[in-house]
């Protein structure tokens, strides 16, 4: 992806991109489960594990929104804390 020049001839910095990827390998029923969103992709797992990953990711993005943060700018330690907090018990 190339950056477009500004009016002064300088190139703009590309916007930071970030995404979450969830993979699970505990599937033994033959179903292929894929759930994707604007900034996440979840692949595989049993129905229970896939639902667990989906709920965790959705709660994570809700918490980021509540904190007025974006995935591409949140610090890794804060993201880890949010993910832990968002994990269903």
C-alpha positions in Angstrom: 0.0 0.0 0.0 1.5 3.3 -1.0 1.1 6.5 0.9 -0.4 9.5 -0.9 1.6 12.7 -1.1 0.2 15.7 0.9 -0.1 19.2 -0.7 3.5 19.9 0.4 4.8 16.9 -1.4 5.5 14.8 1.7 4.1 11.3 2.0 1.5 10.6 4.7 2.3 8.0 7.2 0.1 4.9 6.8 -2.5 4.5 9.5 -1.4 1.8 12.0 -3.2 -1.5 11.6 -3.9 -4.1 14.2 -6.0 -7.3 14.5 -6.7 -10.2 16.8 -6.3 -13.8 15.6 -7.8 -16.7 17.6 -7.0 -20.3 16.7 -8.4 -23.4 18.4 -7.6 -27.0 17.6 -10.0 -28.9 19.8 -12.5 -29.7 17.1 -13.4 -33.3 16.6 -16.9 -33.0 15.0 -15.8 -32.1 11.5 -17.3 -28.6 11.4 -15.2 -25.7 10.1 -15.9 -22.6 12.2 -14.8 -19.2 11.1 -15.9 -15.9 12.6 -14.5 -12.6 11.4 -15.0 -8.9 12.1 -13.3 -5.7 11.1 -10.3 -6.3 13.3 -10.5 -10.0 14.3 -10.5 -13.5 12.8 -11.4 -16.6 14.8 -10.8 -20.0 13.3 -11.5 -23.6 14.4 -12.3 -25.1 17.7 -15.3 -27.0 19.1 -18.6 -25.2 19.2 -17.9 -24.4 22.9 -14.4 -23.1 22.3 -15.4 -21.1 19.3 -18.2 -19.4 21.3 -15.7 -18.8 24.1 -13.3 -17.0 21.7 -16.1 -15.0 20.1 -17.5 -13.8 23.5 -14.0 -12.9 24.6 -13.2 -10.8 21.5 -16.6 -9.0 21.5 -16.2 -8.1 25.2 -12.6 -6.9 24.5 -13.8 -4.5 21.8 -16.6 -3.3 24.1 -14.1 -2.6 26.8 -11.8 -0.8 24.4 -14.7 1.4 23.3 -15.7 2.1 26.9 -12.1 3.2 27.6 -12.0 5.3 24.3 -9.1 3.3 23.0 -8.3 1.7 19.7 -6.7 -1.7 19.1 -3.9 -0.2 17.1 -2.9 2.2 19.8 -3.5 0.4 23.1 -0.4 -0.7 25.0 0.2 -4.5 24.9 0.1 -4.8 28.7 -3.3 -3.0 28.8 -4.6 -5.2 26.0 -3.6 -8.3 27.9 -5.4 -7.0 31.0 -8.5 -6.3 29.0 -8.4 -9.7 27.3 -8.0 -11.4 30.7 -10.9 -9.3 32.1 -13.1 -10.1 29.1 -12.5 -13.9 29.3 -15.7 -15.7 30.3 -15.4 -17.6 33.5 
